[in-house]
Amino acid sequence: MDKCNNLKSGGIARSNINIVEDLFKSKKVVKICAPMVRYSKLAFRTLIRRYECDVAFTPMIVSNSFVKSVKARDSEFTTNSNDHPLVVQFAASNSKDLADATEIISPYANGVDLNCGCPQRWAMAEGYGAHLIKKPELIRDMVRQTQSRINQKDFSISIKIRLHKNIRETVDLCQKAEHAGISWVTVHGRTVQQRTEPVDYDAIKTINDSLSIPVVANGDIKFLEDVEKVHANTGVKGQYNCFHSEINTLLL
């Protein structure tokens, strides 16, 4: 399998400590820059790391084309020795694609995230994103096969989800994913159908109270005051949102 050609780093020095998981243990709240289409490339990640960003994500990358195409790999994934902690987010619809894609990036990243929250119609039609929250057994298999393929203690595997209409379904999904071995879960506090409705922080708190792994809150976190408020109301260990052009103002 061809490696990424467009890399400025020879890879990460591996250890027995997962740097992202260690942040959850050592910090009150971990500030994470969410994956953003067209934005979250290397240059942008380099910029936002100057503004108290603890962990940065790549944009969502479609695993199937990433595995098959050198051109896609060179276009979608570029990094360097200063670009850490780094999590690569993939869209995948089956275990092999996720494991294959993760194997390619694992020498250069600190973790991989499976997108189970994208509500866009094209993504769900392809079996990606929020389509997966209806398939907890598939998520379990994707996590386990990827873990088996990588088998590195310092490499995290996480998922991002949206809410079901019935919160018990969401809790059940998260508990099954935890049992499968994910390192943490990011919860966008809206259902697939919702866009601008208020974020359901009570649901995020319920999920956080139901799991042993860290839960990261996502949705309408725009200012530092929001970070403190959401942490106080939910108890989550991480918060996950977008840095926009006014980077001094829109803190995660």
C-alpha atoms as a printed R data frame, in Angstrom:
    type eleno elety resid chain resno       x      y      z
1   ATOM     1    CA   MET     A     1   0.000  0.000  0.000
2   ATOM     2    CA   ASP     A     2   1.494  3.349 -1.034
3   ATOM     3    CA   LYS     A     3   2.270  5.834  1.714
4   ATOM     4    CA   CYS     A     4   1.416  9.514  1.532
5   ATOM     5    CA   ASN     A     5   3.961 11.335 -0.601
6   ATOM     6    CA   ASN     A     6   3.032 14.843  0.484
7   ATOM     7    CA   LEU     A     7   4.468 14.710  4.018
8   ATOM     8    CA   LYS     A     8   7.148 16.842  5.589
9   ATOM     9    CA   SER     A     9   7.619 14.563  8.586
10  ATOM    10    CA   GLY     A    10   9.153 11.122  8.876
11  ATOM    11    CA   GLY     A    11   6.421 10.110 11.271
12  ATOM    12    CA   ILE     A    12   5.725 10.276 14.997
13  ATOM    13    CA   ALA     A    13   8.018  8.742 17.580
14  ATOM    14    CA   ARG     A    14   5.757  6.095 19.132
15  ATOM    15    CA   SER     A    15   5.348  5.550 22.867
16  ATOM    16    CA   ASN     A    16   3.028  3.889 25.372
17  ATOM    17    CA   ILE     A    17   1.267  7.192 26.128
18  ATOM    18    CA   ASN     A    18  -1.590  8.459 24.003
19  ATOM    19    CA   ILE     A    19  -1.093 12.215 23.967
20  ATOM    20    CA   VAL     A    20  -4.764 13.001 23.308
21  ATOM    21    CA   GLU     A    21  -6.056 10.708 26.050
22  ATOM    22    CA   ASP     A    22  -3.434 12.185 28.378
23  ATOM    23    CA   LEU     A    23  -4.852 15.671 27.700
24  ATOM    24    CA   PHE     A    24  -8.272 14.510 28.861
25  ATOM    25    CA   LYS     A    25  -6.697 13.348 32.126
26  ATOM    26    CA   SER     A    26  -4.565 16.429 32.739
27  ATOM    27    CA   LYS     A    27  -6.793 19.330 31.606
28  ATOM    28    CA   LYS     A    28 -10.120 20.552 32.954
29  ATOM    29    CA   VAL     A    29 -11.418 20.993 29.405
30  ATOM    30    CA   VAL     A    30  -9.673 19.977 26.179
31  ATOM    31    CA   LYS     A    31 -10.210 22.512 23.380
32  ATOM    32    CA   ILE     A    32 -10.508 20.817 20.000
33  ATOM    33    CA   CYS     A    33 -10.726 22.406 16.564
34  ATOM    34    CA   ALA     A    34 -13.460 20.625 14.642
35  ATOM    35    CA   PRO     A    35 -12.949 19.230 11.130
36  ATOM    36    CA   MET     A    36 -14.122 21.784  8.576
37  ATOM    37    CA   VAL     A    37 -14.491 21.235  4.840
38  ATOM    38    CA   ARG     A    38 -11.768 23.114  2.911
39  ATOM    39    CA   TYR     A    39 -10.538 24.861  6.082
40  ATOM    40    CA   SER     A    40  -8.828 22.292  8.265
41  ATOM    41    CA   LYS     A    41  -5.750 21.739  6.114
42  ATOM    42    CA   LEU     A    42  -2.174 22.082  7.381
43  ATOM    43    CA   ALA     A    43  -1.868 25.869  6.998
44  ATOM    44    CA   PHE     A    44  -5.065 26.487  8.950
45  ATOM    45    CA   ARG     A    45  -4.119 23.981 11.659
46  ATOM    46    CA   THR     A    46  -0.765 25.712 12.025
47  ATOM    47    CA   LEU     A    47  -2.553 29.016 12.594
48  ATOM    48    CA   ILE     A    48  -5.132 27.832 15.106
49  ATOM    49    CA   ARG     A    49  -2.495 26.089 17.217
50  ATOM    50    CA   ARG     A    50  -1.337 29.608 18.195
51  ATOM    51    CA   TYR     A    51  -4.727 30.250 19.821
52  ATOM    52    CA   GLU     A    52  -4.991 27.749 22.674
53  ATOM    53    CA   CYS     A    53  -6.139 24.870 20.496
54  ATOM    54    CA   ASP     A    54  -5.200 21.607 22.234
55  ATOM    55    CA   VAL     A    55  -6.052 19.182 19.412
56  ATOM    56    CA   ALA     A    56  -6.686 19.756 15.700
57  ATOM    57    CA   PHE     A    57  -8.593 17.650 13.190
58  ATOM    58    CA   THR     A    58  -8.184 17.265  9.454
59  ATOM    59    CA   PRO     A    59 -11.266 17.816  7.290
60  ATOM    60    CA   MET     A    60 -13.451 14.756  6.852
61  ATOM    61    CA   ILE     A    61 -11.737 12.524  4.268
62  ATOM    62    CA   VAL     A    62 -13.590  9.852  2.295
63  ATOM    63    CA   SER     A    63 -11.679  6.676  3.129
64  ATOM    64    CA   ASN     A    64 -12.481  4.747 -0.035
65  ATOM    65    CA   SER     A    65 -10.972  7.288 -2.440
66  ATOM    66    CA   PHE     A    66  -8.119  8.014 -0.012
67  ATOM    67    CA   VAL     A    67  -7.055  4.378 -0.081
68  ATOM    68    CA   LYS     A    68  -7.413  3.958 -3.833
69  ATOM    69    CA   SER     A    69  -5.876  7.206 -5.109
70  ATOM    70    CA   VAL     A    70  -2.383  8.605 -4.553
71  ATOM    71    CA   LYS     A    71  -3.686 11.922 -5.881
72  ATOM    72    CA   ALA     A    72  -6.427 11.945 -3.242
73  ATOM    73    CA   ARG     A    73  -3.921 11.178 -0.489
74  ATOM    74    CA   ASP     A    74  -1.566 13.934 -1.578
75  ATOM    75    CA   SER     A    75  -4.447 16.408 -1.815
76  ATOM    76    CA   GLU     A    76  -6.275 15.506  1.380
77  ATOM    77    CA   PHE     A    77  -3.532 14.809  3.911
78  ATOM    78    CA   THR     A    78  -0.452 16.940  4.520
79  ATOM    79    CA   THR     A    79   1.342 17.317  7.832
80  ATOM    80    CA   ASN     A    80   4.684 18.172  9.410
81  ATOM    81    CA   SER     A    81   6.573 17.636 12.668
82  ATOM    82    CA   ASN     A    82   4.826 20.558 14.408
83  ATOM    83    CA   ASP     A    83   1.305 19.484 13.470
84  ATOM    84    CA   HIS     A    84   0.403 17.634 16.661
85  ATOM    85    CA   PRO     A    85  -1.703 16.491 18.421
86  ATOM    86    CA   LEU     A    86  -3.472 15.596 15.188
87  ATOM    87    CA   VAL     A    87  -6.587 13.487 14.599
88  ATOM    88    CA   VAL     A    88  -7.592 12.434 11.088
89  ATOM    89    CA   GLN     A    89 -11.319 12.131 10.480
90  ATOM    90    CA   PHE     A    90 -12.582  9.622  7.919
91  ATOM    91    CA   ALA     A    91 -15.946  8.950  6.342
92  ATOM    92    CA   ALA     A    92 -16.286  5.204  5.896
93  ATOM    93    CA   SER     A    93 -19.081  2.748  5.297
94  ATOM    94    CA   ASN     A    94 -17.268 -0.502  6.051
95  ATOM    95    CA   SER     A    95 -14.518 -1.877  8.264
96  ATOM    96    CA   LYS     A    96 -11.944 -2.549  5.554
97  ATOM    97    CA   ASP     A    97 -11.968  0.986  4.160
98  ATOM    98    CA   LEU     A    98 -11.551  2.514  7.615
99  ATOM    99    CA   ALA     A    99  -8.775  0.113  8.623
100 ATOM   100    CA   ASP     A   100  -6.929  0.548  5.305
101 ATOM   101    CA   ALA     A   101  -7.103  4.344  5.462
102 ATOM   102    CA   THR     A   102  -6.066  4.424  9.104
103 ATOM   103    CA   GLU     A   103  -3.084  2.203  8.403
104 ATOM   104    CA   ILE     A   104  -1.827  4.755  5.879
105 ATOM   105    CA   ILE     A   105  -2.017  7.766  8.197
106 ATOM   106    CA   SER     A   106  -1.177  6.096 11.510
107 ATOM   107    CA   PRO     A   107   2.593  6.821 11.363
108 ATOM   108    CA   TYR     A   108   1.865 10.551 11.025
109 ATOM   109    CA   ALA     A   109  -1.115 11.171 13.341
110 ATOM   110    CA   ASN     A   110  -2.128 10.699 16.968
111 ATOM   111    CA   GLY     A   111  -5.530  9.245 16.239
112 ATOM   112    CA   VAL     A   112  -8.371  8.580 13.841
113 ATOM   113    CA   ASP     A   113 -12.010  9.629 14.129
114 ATOM   114    CA   LEU     A   114 -14.940  7.943 12.392
115 ATOM   115    CA   ASN     A   115 -17.562 10.453 11.283
116 ATOM   116    CA   CYS     A   116 -20.963  9.159 12.358
117 ATOM   117    CA   GLY     A   117 -22.558 12.598 12.508
118 ATOM   118    CA   CYS     A   118 -22.510 14.255  9.086
119 ATOM   119    CA   PRO     A   119 -26.180 14.893  8.160
120 ATOM   120    CA   GLN     A   120 -25.603 15.823  4.522
121 ATOM   121    CA   ARG     A   121 -27.756 13.841  2.097
122 ATOM   122    CA   TRP     A   122 -24.891 12.772 -0.179
123 ATOM   123    CA   ALA     A   123 -22.943 11.366  2.771
124 ATOM   124    CA   MET     A   124 -25.866  9.445  4.212
125 ATOM   125    CA   ALA     A   125 -26.772  8.095  0.772
126 ATOM   126    CA   GLU     A   126 -23.260  6.610  0.540
127 ATOM   127    CA   GLY     A   127 -23.560  5.021  3.980
128 ATOM   128    CA   TYR     A   128 -21.341  7.635  5.635
129 ATOM   129    CA   GLY     A   129 -21.830 10.040  8.511
130 ATOM   130    CA   ALA     A   130 -25.078 10.008 10.469
131 ATOM   131    CA   HIS     A   131 -26.279  6.989  8.493
132 ATOM   132    CA   LEU     A   132 -24.072  4.967 10.841
133 ATOM   133    CA   ILE     A   133 -25.840  5.908 14.085
134 ATOM   134    CA   LYS     A   134 -28.545  3.451 13.066
135 ATOM   135    CA   LYS     A   135 -25.911  0.690 12.801
136 ATOM   136    CA   PRO     A   136 -24.166  0.256 16.178
137 ATOM   137    CA   GLU     A   137 -22.952 -3.251 15.319
138 ATOM   138    CA   LEU     A   138 -21.246 -1.950 12.174
139 ATOM   139    CA   ILE     A   139 -19.563  0.819 14.167
140 ATOM   140    CA   ARG     A   140 -18.373 -1.787 16.658
141 ATOM   141    CA   ASP     A   141 -16.872 -3.921 13.899
142 ATOM   142    CA   MET     A   142 -15.219 -0.914 12.238
143 ATOM   143    CA   VAL     A   143 -13.618  0.126 15.527
144 ATOM   144    CA   ARG     A   144 -12.420 -3.369 16.383
145 ATOM   145    CA   GLN     A   145 -10.953 -4.119 12.953
146 ATOM   146    CA   THR     A   146  -9.153 -0.784 12.910
147 ATOM   147    CA   GLN     A   147  -7.757 -1.410 16.394
148 ATOM   148    CA   SER     A   148  -6.577 -4.843 15.355
149 ATOM   149    CA   ARG     A   149  -4.875 -3.461 12.258
150 ATOM   150    CA   ILE     A   150  -3.073 -0.586 14.034
151 ATOM   151    CA   ASN     A   151  -2.434 -2.063 17.503
152 ATOM   152    CA   GLN     A   152  -0.637  0.995 18.917
153 ATOM   153    CA   LYS     A   153  -1.214  2.103 22.518
154 ATOM   154    CA   ASP     A   154  -0.491  5.744 21.666
155 ATOM   155    CA   PHE     A   155  -3.011  5.907 18.806
156 ATOM   156    CA   SER     A   156  -6.623  6.799 19.601
157 ATOM   157    CA   ILE     A   157  -9.794  5.720 17.832
158 ATOM   158    CA   SER     A   158 -12.849  7.916 18.369
159 ATOM   159    CA   ILE     A   159 -16.243  8.585 16.817
160 ATOM   160    CA   LYS     A   160 -18.402 11.650 16.301
161 ATOM   161    CA   ILE     A   161 -22.181 11.228 16.411
162 ATOM   162    CA   ARG     A   162 -25.495 13.090 16.371
163 ATOM   163    CA   LEU     A   163 -28.442 12.398 18.646
164 ATOM   164    CA   HIS     A   164 -31.245  9.950 17.992
165 ATOM   165    CA   LYS     A   165 -34.750 11.216 18.657
166 ATOM   166    CA   ASN     A   166 -34.797  8.758 21.574
167 ATOM   167    CA   ILE     A   167 -31.860  9.495 23.877
168 ATOM   168    CA   ARG     A   168 -31.786  5.888 25.084
169 ATOM   169    CA   GLU     A   169 -30.784  4.808 21.574
170 ATOM   170    CA   THR     A   170 -27.896  7.273 21.653
171 ATOM   171    CA   VAL     A   171 -26.751  6.080 25.078
172 ATOM   172    CA   ASP     A   172 -26.944  2.469 23.885
173 ATOM   173    CA   LEU     A   173 -24.880  3.316 20.786
174 ATOM   174    CA   CYS     A   174 -22.229  5.084 22.857
175 ATOM   175    CA   GLN     A   175 -22.019  2.272 25.399
176 ATOM   176    CA   LYS     A   176 -21.565 -0.297 22.631
177 ATOM   177    CA   ALA     A   177 -18.859  1.863 21.052
178 ATOM   178    CA   GLU     A   178 -17.137  2.221 24.434
179 ATOM   179    CA   HIS     A   179 -17.236 -1.541 24.888
180 ATOM   180    CA   ALA     A   180 -15.718 -1.919 21.408
181 ATOM   181    CA   GLY     A   181 -12.756  0.151 22.569
182 ATOM   182    CA   ILE     A   182 -13.124  3.759 21.403
183 ATOM   183    CA   SER     A   183 -10.999  6.312 23.249
184 ATOM   184    CA   TRP     A   184 -13.668  9.020 23.402
185 ATOM   185    CA   VAL     A   185 -16.878 10.146 21.694
186 ATOM   186    CA   THR     A   186 -17.859 13.557 20.337
187 ATOM   187    CA   VAL     A   187 -21.574 14.338 20.534
188 ATOM   188    CA   HIS     A   188 -23.213 16.996 18.395
189 ATOM   189    CA   GLY     A   189 -26.273 17.892 20.447
190 ATOM   190    CA   ARG     A   190 -28.780 17.873 17.591
191 ATOM   191    CA   THR     A   191 -30.575 15.160 15.654
192 ATOM   192    CA   VAL     A   192 -29.962 14.498 11.970
193 ATOM   193    CA   GLN     A   193 -33.028 16.557 11.072
194 ATOM   194    CA   GLN     A   194 -32.037 19.584 13.141
195 ATOM   195    CA   ARG     A   195 -29.829 22.428 11.916
196 ATOM   196    CA   THR     A   196 -30.373 25.696 13.817
197 ATOM   197    CA   GLU     A   197 -32.440 24.415 16.735
198 ATOM   198    CA   PRO     A   198 -30.917 24.836 20.214
199 ATOM   199    CA   VAL     A   199 -28.296 22.269 21.171
200 ATOM   200    CA   ASP     A   200 -29.577 19.667 23.635
201 ATOM   201    CA   TYR     A   201 -26.944 19.916 26.358
202 ATOM   202    CA   ASP     A   202 -29.124 17.846 28.697
203 ATOM   203    CA   ALA     A   203 -28.767 14.948 26.267
204 ATOM   204    CA   ILE     A   204 -25.007 15.418 26.173
205 ATOM   205    CA   LYS     A   205 -24.938 15.356 29.995
206 ATOM   206    CA   THR     A   206 -26.975 12.139 30.020
207 ATOM   207    CA   ILE     A   207 -24.480 10.536 27.648
208 ATOM   208    CA   ASN     A   208 -21.532 11.815 29.665
209 ATOM   209    CA   ASP     A   209 -23.032 10.396 32.861
210 ATOM   210    CA   SER     A   210 -23.547  7.020 31.159
211 ATOM   211    CA   LEU     A   211 -19.957  6.464 29.972
212 ATOM   212    CA   SER     A   212 -16.523  5.965 31.499
213 ATOM   213    CA   ILE     A   213 -14.630  7.391 28.521
214 ATOM   214    CA   PRO     A   214 -14.362 11.141 27.820
215 ATOM   215    CA   VAL     A   215 -17.280 12.841 26.071
216 ATOM   216    CA   VAL     A   216 -16.667 15.893 23.884
217 ATOM   217    CA   ALA     A   217 -19.488 18.413 23.383
218 ATOM   218    CA   ASN     A   218 -20.139 19.934 19.965
219 ATOM   219    CA   GLY     A   219 -22.583 22.620 18.894
220 ATOM   220    CA   ASP     A   220 -22.922 26.393 19.375
221 ATOM   221    CA   ILE     A   221 -19.700 26.788 21.379
222 ATOM   222    CA   LYS     A   222 -18.415 30.125 20.115
223 ATOM   223    CA   PHE     A   223 -16.832 31.969 23.042
224 ATOM   224    CA   LEU     A   224 -14.711 31.103 26.048
225 ATOM   225    CA   GLU     A   225 -17.744 31.796 28.229
226 ATOM   226    CA   ASP     A   226 -19.585 29.060 26.326
227 ATOM   227    CA   VAL     A   227 -16.802 26.608 27.152
228 ATOM   228    CA   GLU     A   228 -17.138 27.266 30.873
229 ATOM   229    CA   LYS     A   229 -20.945 27.145 30.751
230 ATOM   230    CA   VAL     A   230 -21.118 23.885 28.801
231 ATOM   231    CA   HIS     A   231 -18.528 22.259 31.061
232 ATOM   232    CA   ALA     A   232 -20.463 23.309 34.160
233 ATOM   233    CA   ASN     A   233 -23.793 22.072 32.747
234 ATOM   234    CA   THR     A   234 -22.643 18.772 31.251
235 ATOM   235    CA   GLY     A   235 -19.378 17.766 32.937
236 ATOM   236    CA   VAL     A   236 -17.792 16.919 29.590
237 ATOM   237    CA   LYS     A   237 -13.989 16.733 29.356
238 ATOM   238    CA   GLY     A   238 -13.704 18.243 25.889
239 ATOM   239    CA   GLN     A   239 -15.374 20.806 23.656
240 ATOM   240    CA   TYR     A   240 -15.263 20.805 19.930
241 ATOM   241    CA   ASN     A   241 -16.073 23.593 17.529
242 ATOM   242    CA   CYS     A   242 -14.863 25.725 14.650
243 ATOM   243    CA   PHE     A   243 -12.331 28.539 14.557
244 ATOM   244    CA   HIS     A   244 -13.494 31.039 11.933
245 ATOM   245    CA   SER     A   245 -11.748 34.093 10.491
246 ATOM   246    CA   GLU     A   246 -12.100 36.118 13.697
247 ATOM   247    CA   ILE     A   247  -9.795 33.699 15.438
248 ATOM   248    CA   ASN     A   248  -9.134 35.944 18.424
249 ATOM   249    CA   THR     A   249 -12.862 36.110 19.157
250 ATOM   250    CA   LEU     A   250 -14.240 32.696 18.244
251 ATOM   251    CA   LEU     A   251 -12.412 30.568 20.757
252 ATOM   252    CA   LEU     A   252 -13.279 26.915 21.051
